[in-house]
Amino acid sequence: MKIFRDEGAQAVPLGYLIAFIISMMLLVTTVLSYQAMVAGTARLGYADIGNDVAGTIVDMCLATATNGNGTVSRTIEIPLQVGGDPYVIKTENYPGTSTQAILITARGAKVYVPLNNIDQGISIEGEVPSGSGRVIVEYDIAAGKINITSPRR
C-alpha cells in the first residue's frame, strides 16, 4: 500500500516535461526569427544588385549625347546567388505607374528599383538570370534603346 501513497517521484518527470516544452518553444522561436532575418537580408541583397544595374543605366544615359550615334556597353559582375537562391533581373514598369524599373525576382520575392532619371523616350528591355554571373547593359543611342542581357557562351 505504500506505492499508492508515495507521491515523491512525480515531480521529477513533470519537471523534465516542463523543461522540454520550454526548450522546444525557445528553439522554434529562434528558427522562425532566423528565417525572417535571412529573408530580410536577401531583399537587401536584391536591392543592392538592382541599384547597381539602375545606376549603370542612369550613368550611361547621362554620359552620352542624346542626339549621337553608336552604342555603349558595360558589363556588371553580379553574384550567382543571394541568400542561397538564384534570381532573375528584368525590366518592368513600377507597379501603378509608367516609370520603368529594374525588377529582381526570386522565390516569390519581388524587389523593384525605379529608373526615375531616365527619359521616357528611351526603352529599356531584357531579362538576365543570375547564373551567368554578369549583366551586359548595352545602349543604342540612335535607337534610344537599352538592352540588358547575359553574356553569350
C-alpha positions, 0 to 999 in steps of 0.5 A: 500500500505504500506505492499508492501513497508515495507521491515523491517521484512525480515531480521529477518527470513533470519537471523534465516535461516542463523543461522540454516544452520550454526548450522546444518553444525557445528553439522554434522561436529562434528558427522562425526569427532566423528565417525572417532575418535571412529573408530580410537580408536577401531583399537587401541583397536584391536591392543592392544588385538592382541599384547597381544595374539602375545606376549603370543605366542612369550613368550611361544615359547621362554620359552620352549625347542624346542626339549621337550615334553608336552604342555603349556597353558595360558589363556588371559582375553580379553574384550567382546567388543571394541568400542561397537562391538564384534570381532573375533581373528584368525590366518592368514598369513600377507597379501603378505607374509608367516609370520603368524599373529594374525588377529582381525576382526570386522565390516569390520575392519581388524587389523593384528599383525605379529608373526615375532619371531616365527619359521616357523616350528611351526603352529599356528591355531584357531579362538576365538570370543570375547564373551567368554571373554578369549583366551586359547593359548595352545602349543604342543611342540612335535607337534610344534603346537599352538592352540588358542581357547575359553574356553569350557562351 
